[in-house]
Amino acid sequence: MKSAYPEKEFHGDGIRCLRSELGAEIIDFSANLNPFVPETGWNPCETDYFSYPDDSYGKLREVIAGRFGRDVDEVCLGNGSVELIRSFCHVMLGNGKKFHVFGPTFSEYAFSAQIAGAQPSISKKDADVWFFCNPNNPDGKLLMREEVMAILQNCTDAGATLFLDEAFIDLSDPDQSLVGEIKEGLFISRSLTKSFSVAGMRFGYGFADPGLVEKIEVMRPPWSINSFAESFALAAFEHYDLLEESRDRLRKEKEWLYSSLEMMNLGFERSATNFIMIRMPVPAKEICTRLLKQSVFVRDCSSFGLPDCIRIAVRTRAENKILVEAIEQCLR
């Protein structure tokens, strides 16, 4: 008898298993990580991992608050942004509550809301929480700050809370962020994973009014940010301004990739961030299988409800050339 409990969401990871199974060095275009990472000078050997972390993470929250012009009690932390999504949903969306997701987008919003006991709502008017990702995953679309402010105002007028995911804005246009908005009814989720290319580190942070932050911090398991993640985050925020160079280099690589995709007559979305969604003439699952045979791993967008699309991360020029050649080969 099949369990009524939901199955775990698929997020396109698994590169380690693939490399182990295939015994090959696969280039990972599935994970949207910054290929031009700022040098932080972080030394893991200097981390105190013999003692428990300070579960209040006072120093780290103070650094984040100073970096973004917020108060310390407006900052919450998580073991990656997914823990923040889960904690937020358990605090805000109990039984009987409804949520609305602007999609197609990251499936974890709906999944986390549903396992917290909430129900999806097609109409925003009936929802207690709206989920919006800017820039959006998987298409890379970025709304300007004024447009997002309009969504926030509509959400507030409807008596709902806006969960705004800005996980990719560091590699896009930080000027469009709402991080400086201090309002009830707004939760902003951020991450270091993509911008500093530390997928295995698992560190997320968020901003909200102190009352909501306090509840989310209560929901967070003790010591969920390990000592290595904490010390790395402190080093990363000291070098946060260096991401400007990353954004410049990413823009140049995207233009090269756009030209290459146009030469293959492939449809794609011009992206504001470090990945590109491509519409393929064959099902995404099929093209992903073909590319994997050439040691190239891309993201099948079927889990986003887009079975004819793949998503590619922007990597270095040498790697991007390998990707383009592999796609050309697969389409012959």
Helices and strands as residue ranges (DSSP letters): H 15-22, E 27-28, G 44-46, H 58-68, G 72-74, E 75-78, H 81-92, E 98-101, H 108-115, E 119-120, G 124-126, E 129-133, H 145-157, E 161-165, G 169-171, G 174-176, E 186-191, E 204-207, H 210-219, H 227-238, G 240-242, H 243-263, E 267-268, E 275-279, H 284-292, E 296-297, E 299-300, G 301-304, E 309-313, H 317-330
